[in-house]
Amino acid sequence: MPQTSYTGVSCRLVYSHQPMATQLELDGPPVHAAGFSRRRLAVACLLVAALVPSLLHLHVLDGRMPATHNDLIGRWVGTRAALAGKDPWSAAVLRQIQTAYYGRPLTPEDHARPQAFYYPAPIVVLLAPLAHFSWPVARLIFLALACPLLFGSFWLCLLSLPITRAPGQTLTILLLAFFSWPSIWSLRLQQPTLIVAICVFIAWYALTRGHQIVPGALLSLTLIKPQLVFPLLAFLVFWSLLHRRWRFLLSLAASTALLLFASERIVPGWFPHWTASLRAYSDATVPPLELAFGHWPGLILTLLLATVTAVLLWRFRHCPYPSQEFACALSLALGLALVLSPTDAPMIYNDVLLFPACIVLIFSQPTGLGVRLARKVSITLIAFRYALVVIAVCGEYVFGPSDLWDGMPFLNLILPVVITATLTWIAIEPLRAQQTESSIPLSLVTDPSH
């Protein structure tokens, strides 16, 4: 069996006869027909238990939330104002946004969550086509495009990961991802994070297939939420320089320049206004570890995890594509962004970007006792996110709707930190093993019993 090693990470690979495909070694005994049928039935039952509650809980929340409580409406109002020559961050437009969202401008006595145009001007360029429609029509257009694109981008991202899976496993993974609470919630709010996730996953697929122009153009669009993609873009730019992917860098630079030029033409001098709006945004949100442990302990833990992850990404700078190291690096970069980004309970929609990290984590097979335990804990927390929705739905239908059941699916805010930390540990393990001259392979498997 061939042995390959990149950046000190040892991997066992079995190469298939398909072009540009790498299959990972599979372990485990063959599954008999009867056992396979029982497993399929169990998986089908688990799918129903995992997918239906998200829709039921959304139905309950929809009955208690006005239709205008939608994250897209403020950006739609701001975009219309910008196209009319107004400053989307001005006090006048702020009142328009609050009126569209709450039905009236907020007063100092109101304790509602503030609504404003917190996004950089490039989002005006992306949403300009929707600004010419009424709000109900614009909302339907966005939803009609976002649903198939999100599902398709999950599928393309899954194809980009160097794992071997059966067709039934692929469908199961895609359904679990699409009907997870972060995905359903982001679709309900019509969050622009969906645009970022779709562009990232499609660009990832294109990169692993050897394309360079399309990924650069797509990744430039993710700058509408730069805090979610900065580690990813930084890694890809440096990686491209080392691998001489000049067309990718040229495409990214040219597309970004064109987007910024169009933004400046529509909203002249927008950058200071946007950075000023971020101060109010940062006052209302903090990174997840600070939210969990307080300011100073959370800040220290965040910096520690960010430093370790950044060093690991540096070790991955020479990794080829497609490879396990490349998939792990991009997954870590997206996870690191969520670790660093300010968050709050309703902002669980950003966890859509954890999809590749979850897949790499679940299909990994570390050998160290401690890292195996950490992996099991992380997978348990991923399952617990689905369980929270089930508990909330059961509570709503037995005891009636309440704030307790409404907020339960939003409680697992620490999950991005746990997944990122565990994936970092899994990736570091072969490096430590190499230092002790012990070959411990980092491999991905498809046997669900692991």
RADA-V970602 format. One record per residue. N is the residue number from 0. RES is the residue in one letter. SS is DSSP state (a for helix, b for strand, c for the rest). BURIAL is # if it has 9 or more other C-alpha atoms within 8 Angstrom, else .. Layout:
# RADA-V970602
N|RES|SS|BURIAL / N|RES|SS|BURIAL
This chain:
# RADA-V970602
0|M|c|. / 1|P|c|. / 2|Q|b|. / 3|T|b|. / 4|S|b|. / 5|Y|b|# / 6|T|c|# / 7|G|c|. / 8|V|b|# / 9|S|b|# / 10|C|b|# / 11|R|b|# / 12|L|b|# / 13|V|b|# / 14|Y|b|. / 15|S|c|. / 16|H|c|. / 17|Q|c|. / 18|P|c|. / 19|M|c|. / 20|A|c|# / 21|T|b|# / 22|Q|b|# / 23|L|b|# / 24|E|c|# / 25|L|c|. / 26|D|c|. / 27|G|c|. / 28|P|c|. / 29|P|c|. / 30|V|c|. / 31|H|c|. / 32|A|a|. / 33|A|a|. / 34|G|a|. / 35|F|a|# / 36|S|a|. / 37|R|a|. / 38|R|a|. / 39|R|a|. / 40|L|a|. / 41|A|a|. / 42|V|a|. / 43|A|a|. / 44|C|a|. / 45|L|a|. / 46|L|a|# / 47|V|a|. / 48|A|a|# / 49|A|a|# / 50|L|a|# / 51|V|a|. / 52|P|a|# / 53|S|a|# / 54|L|a|# / 55|L|a|# / 56|H|a|# / 57|L|a|# / 58|H|a|. / 59|V|a|# / 60|L|a|# / 61|D|a|# / 62|G|a|. / 63|R|a|. / 64|M|c|. / 65|P|c|. / 66|A|c|. / 67|T|c|. / 68|H|c|# / 69|N|c|# / 70|D|a|# / 71|L|a|# / 72|I|a|# / 73|G|a|# / 74|R|a|# / 75|W|a|# / 76|V|a|# / 77|G|a|# / 78|T|a|# / 79|R|a|# / 80|A|a|# / 81|A|a|# / 82|L|a|# / 83|A|c|. / 84|G|c|. / 85|K|c|# / 86|D|c|# / 87|P|c|# / 88|W|c|# / 89|S|c|. / 90|A|a|. / 91|A|a|. / 92|V|a|# / 93|L|a|# / 94|R|a|# / 95|Q|a|# / 96|I|a|# / 97|Q|a|# / 98|T|a|# / 99|A|a|# / 100|Y|a|# / 101|Y|a|# / 102|G|c|. / 103|R|c|# / 104|P|c|# / 105|L|c|# / 106|T|c|. / 107|P|c|. / 108|E|c|. / 109|D|c|. / 110|H|c|. / 111|A|c|. / 112|R|c|. / 113|P|c|. / 114|Q|c|# / 115|A|c|# / 116|F|c|# / 117|Y|c|# / 118|Y|c|# / 119|P|c|# / 120|A|c|# / 121|P|a|# / 122|I|a|# / 123|V|a|# / 124|V|a|# / 125|L|a|. / 126|L|a|# / 127|A|a|# / 128|P|a|. / 129|L|a|# / 130|A|a|# / 131|H|c|. / 132|F|c|. / 133|S|c|. / 134|W|a|. / 135|P|a|. / 136|V|a|. / 137|A|a|# / 138|R|a|# / 139|L|a|. / 140|I|a|# / 141|F|a|# / 142|L|a|# / 143|A|a|. / 144|L|a|. / 145|A|a|# / 146|C|a|# / 147|P|a|. / 148|L|a|# / 149|L|a|# / 150|F|a|# / 151|G|a|. / 152|S|a|# / 153|F|a|# / 154|W|a|# / 155|L|a|# / 156|C|a|# / 157|L|a|# / 158|L|a|. / 159|S|a|# / 160|L|c|# / 161|P|c|# / 162|I|c|# / 163|T|c|. / 164|R|c|. / 165|A|c|. / 166|P|a|. / 167|G|a|. / 168|Q|a|. / 169|T|a|# / 170|L|a|. / 171|T|a|# / 172|I|a|. / 173|L|a|# / 174|L|a|# / 175|L|a|# / 176|A|a|# / 177|F|a|# / 178|F|c|# / 179|S|c|# / 180|W|a|# / 181|P|a|# / 182|S|a|# / 183|I|a|# / 184|W|a|# / 185|S|a|# / 186|L|a|# / 187|R|a|# / 188|L|a|# / 189|Q|c|# / 190|Q|c|# / 191|P|c|. / 192|T|a|# / 193|L|a|# / 194|I|a|# / 195|V|a|# / 196|A|a|# / 197|I|a|# / 198|C|a|# / 199|V|a|# / 200|F|a|# / 201|I|a|# / 202|A|a|# / 203|W|a|# / 204|Y|a|# / 205|A|a|# / 206|L|a|# / 207|T|a|# / 208|R|c|. / 209|G|c|. / 210|H|c|# / 211|Q|c|# / 212|I|a|# / 213|V|a|# / 214|P|a|# / 215|G|a|# / 216|A|a|# / 217|L|a|# / 218|L|a|# / 219|S|a|# / 220|L|a|# / 221|T|a|# / 222|L|a|# / 223|I|a|# / 224|K|a|# / 225|P|a|. / 226|Q|a|. / 227|L|a|# / 228|V|c|# / 229|F|a|# / 230|P|a|# / 231|L|a|# / 232|L|a|# / 233|A|a|. / 234|F|a|# / 235|L|a|. / 236|V|a|# / 237|F|a|# / 238|W|a|# / 239|S|a|# / 240|L|a|# / 241|L|a|# / 242|H|a|. / 243|R|c|. / 244|R|c|# / 245|W|a|. / 246|R|a|. / 247|F|a|# / 248|L|a|# / 249|L|a|# / 250|S|a|# / 251|L|a|# / 252|A|a|# / 253|A|a|. / 254|S|a|# / 255|T|a|# / 256|A|a|. / 257|L|a|. / 258|L|a|# / 259|L|a|# / 260|F|a|. / 261|A|a|# / 262|S|a|# / 263|E|a|# / 264|R|a|. / 265|I|a|# / 266|V|c|# / 267|P|c|. / 268|G|c|. / 269|W|a|# / 270|F|a|. / 271|P|a|. / 272|H|a|# / 273|W|a|# / 274|T|a|. / 275|A|a|. / 276|S|a|# / 277|L|a|# / 278|R|a|. / 279|A|a|. / 280|Y|a|# / 281|S|a|# / 282|D|a|. / 283|A|a|. / 284|T|c|# / 285|V|b|# / 286|P|b|# / 287|P|a|# / 288|L|a|# / 289|E|a|# / 290|L|a|# / 291|A|a|. / 292|F|a|. / 293|G|c|# / 294|H|a|. / 295|W|a|. / 296|P|a|# / 297|G|a|# / 298|L|a|# / 299|I|a|. / 300|L|a|# / 301|T|a|# / 302|L|a|. / 303|L|a|. / 304|L|a|# / 305|A|a|# / 306|T|a|. / 307|V|a|# / 308|T|a|# / 309|A|a|. / 310|V|a|. / 311|L|a|# / 312|L|a|# / 313|W|a|. / 314|R|a|. / 315|F|a|# / 316|R|a|# / 317|H|a|# / 318|C|c|# / 319|P|c|. / 320|Y|c|. / 321|P|c|# / 322|S|c|# / 323|Q|a|. / 324|E|a|# / 325|F|a|# / 326|A|a|# / 327|C|a|# / 328|A|a|# / 329|L|a|# / 330|S|a|# / 331|L|a|# / 332|A|a|# / 333|L|a|# / 334|G|a|# / 335|L|a|# / 336|A|a|# / 337|L|a|# / 338|V|a|# / 339|L|a|# / 340|S|c|# / 341|P|b|# / 342|T|b|# / 343|D|c|# / 344|A|a|. / 345|P|a|. / 346|M|a|. / 347|I|a|# / 348|Y|a|# / 349|N|a|# / 350|D|a|# / 351|V|a|# / 352|L|a|# / 353|L|a|# / 354|F|a|# / 355|P|a|# / 356|A|a|# / 357|C|a|# / 358|I|a|. / 359|V|a|# / 360|L|a|# / 361|I|a|. / 362|F|a|# / 363|S|b|# / 364|Q|c|# / 365|P|c|# / 366|T|c|. / 367|G|c|. / 368|L|a|. / 369|G|a|. / 370|V|a|# / 371|R|a|# / 372|L|a|. / 373|A|a|# / 374|R|a|# / 375|K|a|. / 376|V|a|. / 377|S|a|# / 378|I|a|# / 379|T|a|. / 380|L|a|# / 381|I|a|# / 382|A|a|. / 383|F|a|. / 384|R|a|# / 385|Y|a|# / 386|A|a|# / 387|L|a|# / 388|V|a|# / 389|V|a|# / 390|I|a|# / 391|A|a|# / 392|V|a|# / 393|C|a|. / 394|G|a|# / 395|E|a|# / 396|Y|a|. / 397|V|a|. / 398|F|a|. / 399|G|c|. / 400|P|c|# / 401|S|c|. / 402|D|a|. / 403|L|a|. / 404|W|a|# / 405|D|a|# / 406|G|a|. / 407|M|a|# / 408|P|c|# / 409|F|c|# / 410|L|c|. / 411|N|c|. / 412|L|c|# / 413|I|c|# / 414|L|a|# / 415|P|a|# / 416|V|a|# / 417|V|a|# / 418|I|a|# / 419|T|a|# / 420|A|a|# / 421|T|a|# / 422|L|a|# / 423|T|a|# / 424|W|a|# / 425|I|a|# / 426|A|a|# / 427|I|a|# / 428|E|a|# / 429|P|a|# / 430|L|a|# / 431|R|a|. / 432|A|a|# / 433|Q|a|# / 434|Q|a|. / 435|T|c|. / 436|E|c|. / 437|S|c|. / 438|S|c|. / 439|I|c|# / 440|P|c|# / 441|L|c|# / 442|S|c|# / 443|L|b|# / 444|V|c|# / 445|T|c|# / 446|D|c|. / 447|P|c|. / 448|S|c|. / 449|H|c|.
